[in-house]
């Protein structure tokens, strides 16, 4: 009988570290975030019943927006936080996920809200840049463009994001320098008469009483403006904060495709990534190998790679997917035309 008890005791003692390890796997969290292939969206298609890139015109979209086909997919990286030790090990062993120190993704000196707000701001700027790059490529003329309106502020309710400022107190302004030269001669409390153009609306006139601002001695209008190509229609990007600034290139290509005759992609499944400036310069991004895997699994045959990501992109399996190197929006459009014609585009 004593032998049986000893065997039971031995078994229990042996089980203790196994049970303890099981608890560790399921309860203890690790200071790592997993990165892997994320969702991919066709910028020529719809999401939740809305066009991903929606061009709205009072002239009638049928007269402005041309039919498109195929895919111009933006790609993303999935991100999982709060991993237990067991989850982290399973993700790492899958071979599809990469574990990185959490501090690299969520800097410890910033709160989650601060990081989310910064990401949202970056995404909004990326959308603006994607629009400006596409309109510039399509040769729309530059105007003094309102990028944001301070609310509350002197211009709130009178000017809107996207308005083009054509004149101040009857004096035409063709660019930002001319506009600022007039503004710097004003005083707080003075009234300005602004001639403006608004998207999908007739031109307007706004009389604005300038406020004051401690960082300047001239009048405060309460708008952020820049020189940017201007079109009379609105462009909305309906992907919330998915993809971050790395969606810029594919957003721009979708705008160009929709506003041009013919298909940029020749009906093929094209995917890609890259930030973009308002001048059309394509910038590098993170997670290129994860995005390539997501694109390949979705059916892409061509992947547009920012030039600075080419070395990393070549290190991953391509599985027959063509890697096309791009440095500017113009190069990306030219490369797609070359592929459609059966030619040889720049490759990574």
Long-range contacts (C-beta under 8 A, 24 or more apart in sequence): 24-85, 25-84, 25-85, 25-86, 25-89, 26-84, 26-86, 27-84, 28-84, 28-85, 29-82, 29-83, 29-84, 29-85, 30-83, 30-84, 30-85, 30-88, 31-101, 31-102, 31-103, 32-83, 32-88, 32-99, 32-100, 32-101, 32-102, 33-79, 33-80, 33-81, 33-83, 33-99, 33-100, 33-101, 33-102, 33-104, 33-105, 33-106, 34-78, 34-79, 34-80, 34-83, 34-88, 34-91, 34-92, 34-97, 34-98, 34-99, 34-100, 35-77, 35-78, 35-79, 35-97, 35-98, 35-99, 35-100, 35-287, 35-290, 36-77, 36-78, 36-80, 36-91, 36-96, 36-97, 36-98, 36-290, 37-77, 37-78, 37-96, 37-290, 37-291, 37-293, 37-294, 37-297, 38-75, 38-76, 38-77, 38-78, 38-79, 38-290, 38-291, 38-294, 39-76, 39-78, 39-242, 39-294, 40-73, 40-74, 40-75, 40-76, 40-271, 40-291, 40-294, 40-295, 40-298, 40-300, 41-73, 41-74, 41-76, 41-239, 41-242, 41-243, 42-71, 42-72, 42-73, 43-72, 43-73, 43-74, 43-247, 43-250, 43-251, 43-253, 43-254, 44-68, 44-69, 44-70, 44-71, 44-72, 44-254, 44-257, 44-258, 45-71, 47-238, 47-239, 48-238, 50-238, 51-238, 52-237, 52-238, 52-239, 52-254, 53-235, 53-236, 53-237, 53-238, 53-251, 53-254, 53-255, 53-258, 54-235, 54-236, 54-237, 54-238, 55-233, 55-234, 55-235, 55-255, 55-258, 55-259, 56-200, 56-233, 56-234, 56-235, 56-236, 57-200, 57-232, 57-233, 57-234, 58-200, 58-201, 58-233, 59-232, 59-233, 64-233, 64-259, 65-258, 65-259, 66-257, 66-258, 66-259, 66-260, 66-261, 66-262, 68-257, 68-258, 68-263, 68-264, 69-263, 69-265, 69-267, 70-263, 70-265, 70-266, 70-267, 70-268, 70-269, 70-270, 71-265, 71-268, 71-269, 71-270, 71-271, 71-299, 71-300, 72-250, 72-253, 72-254, 72-257, 72-264, 72-265, 72-270, 72-271, 72-272, 73-250, 73-269, 73-270, 73-271, 73-272, 73-295, 73-298, 73-300, 74-239, 74-243, 74-246, 74-247, 74-250, 74-251, 74-271, 74-272, 74-273, 75-243, 75-246, 75-271, 75-272, 75-273, 75-291, 75-292, 75-294, 75-295, 76-242, 76-243, 76-246, 76-247, 76-291, 76-294, 77-286, 77-287, 77-290, 77-291, 78-290, 79-105, 81-105, 81-106, 96-293, 98-290, 119-241, 119-244, 120-241, 122-244, 122-245, 123-241, 123-243, 123-244, 123-245, 123-247, 125-245, 126-244, 126-245, 126-247, 126-248, 126-251, 126-275, 126-276, 127-237, 127-248, 127-251, 128-278, 129-248, 129-275, 129-276, 129-277, 129-278, 130-237, 130-247, 130-248, 130-249, 130-251, 130-252, 130-255, 130-276, 131-235, 131-251, 131-252, 131-255, 132-228, 132-229, 132-278, 132-279, 133-248, 133-252, 133-276, 133-277, 133-278, 133-279, 133-280, 133-329, 134-235, 134-251, 134-252, 134-253, 134-255, 134-256, 134-259, 134-329, 135-228, 135-229, 135-230, 135-231, 135-255, 136-229, 136-278, 136-279, 136-280, 137-252, 137-256, 137-280, 137-329, 137-330, 137-333, 138-229, 138-256, 138-259, 138-260, 140-229, 140-230, 140-231, 141-229, 141-230, 142-175, 142-227, 142-228, 142-229, 142-230, 143-197, 143-227, 143-228, 143-229, 143-230, 144-173, 144-174, 144-175, 144-176, 144-178, 144-179, 144-225, 144-226, 144-227, 145-225, 145-226, 145-227, 145-228, 145-230, 146-196, 146-223, 146-224, 146-225, 147-223, 147-224, 147-225, 147-226, 147-228, 148-223, 148-224, 149-222, 149-223, 149-224, 150-222, 150-223, 150-224, 153-211, 153-220, 153-222, 153-223, 154-208, 154-209, 154-210, 154-211, 154-220, 154-221, 154-222, 155-206, 155-208, 155-221, 155-222, 155-223, 156-222, 158-194, 158-206, 158-207, 158-208, 159-194, 159-196, 159-206, 159-208, 159-223, 160-198, 162-198, 162-199, 162-234, 163-196, 163-197, 163-198, 163-199, 164-196, 164-197, 164-198, 164-230, 165-194, 165-195, 165-196, 165-225, 166-195, 166-196, 166-197, 166-203, 167-194, 167-195, 168-192, 168-193, 168-194, 168-195, 169-193, 170-195, 175-227, 176-225, 176-226, 176-227, 179-225, 183-218, 183-219, 183-221, 184-218, 185-218, 186-210, 186-218, 186-219, 187-218, 187-219, 188-212, 188-218, 188-219, 188-220, 189-219, 190-219, 192-219, 192-221, 197-230, 197-232, 199-231, 199-232, 199-233, 199-234, 200-232, 200-233, 200-234, 226-278, 228-278, 245-275, 245-285, 246-273, 246-274, 246-275, 246-285, 246-286, 247-273, 248-274, 248-275, 248-276, 248-282, 249-273, 249-274, 249-275, 249-276, 249-282, 249-304, 249-306, 249-326, 249-329, 249-332, 250-274, 250-304, 251-276, 252-276, 252-280, 252-329, 253-329, 253-332, 253-333, 253-336, 256-329, 256-333, 263-340, 264-333, 264-336, 264-337, 264-340, 265-336, 265-340, 266-336, 266-339, 266-340, 268-301, 268-302, 268-339, 268-340, 269-298, 269-299, 269-300, 269-301, 269-302, 270-300, 270-301, 270-302, 270-303, 270-304, 270-336, 271-295, 271-298, 271-300, 271-302, 271-303, 271-304, 272-303, 272-304, 272-305, 272-324, 272-326, 272-332, 273-304, 273-305, 273-306, 273-309, 274-304, 274-305, 274-306, 274-309, 274-326, 275-306, 276-329, 280-328, 280-329, 280-330, 281-327, 281-328, 282-306, 282-307, 282-326, 282-327, 282-328, 282-329, 282-331, 282-332, 283-308, 284-308, 284-309, 285-309, 288-312, 288-313, 288-316, 289-313, 289-315, 289-316, 292-316, 292-318, 292-321, 292-323, 295-321, 296-321, 302-339, 304-332, 304-335, 305-348, 310-348, 311-348, 313-348, 314-348, 322-347, 323-347, 323-348, 324-348
